[in-house]
Amino acid sequence: MRLHFQYAGGLKTKDGGPVKGFALRGADGAWVWAEGKTEGGDVILWNSQAPHPVAARYGWAANPAISIENGAGLPLRPFRTDKESSF
């Protein structure tokens, strides 16, 4: 899944390490943790357990792991692409 952030200004991980804090929902409705990378203003996510993801969430937890910031060092705030209200 590719997520595009129009005004991101060069996304990167805070510590130069791997992308953390993203989950993907597969077509079966199950959520799995995602691997990912930044590419300009995009975050690219994948997990072999969700080959055709239908939604993504970032920092969606009581004590979220967040790892993405923009070129100015401002953190990406938690969000979700689905409209369901349950975890």
HELIX and SHEET records of a PDB file:
SHEET    1   A 3 ARG A   2  HIS A   4  0                                        
SHEET    2   A 3 ASP A  42  TRP A  46 -1                                        
SHEET    3   A 3 GLU A  35  GLU A  39 -1                                        
SHEET    1   B 2 LYS A  12  THR A  13  0                                        
SHEET    2   B 2 ILE A  68  GLU A  69 -1                                        
SHEET    1   C 4 TRP A  31  TRP A  33  0                                        
SHEET    2   C 4 PHE A  22  ARG A  25 -1                                        
SHEET    3   C 4 ALA A  55  TYR A  58 -1                                        
SHEET    4   C 4 PHE A  79  ARG A  80 -1                                        
END                                                                             
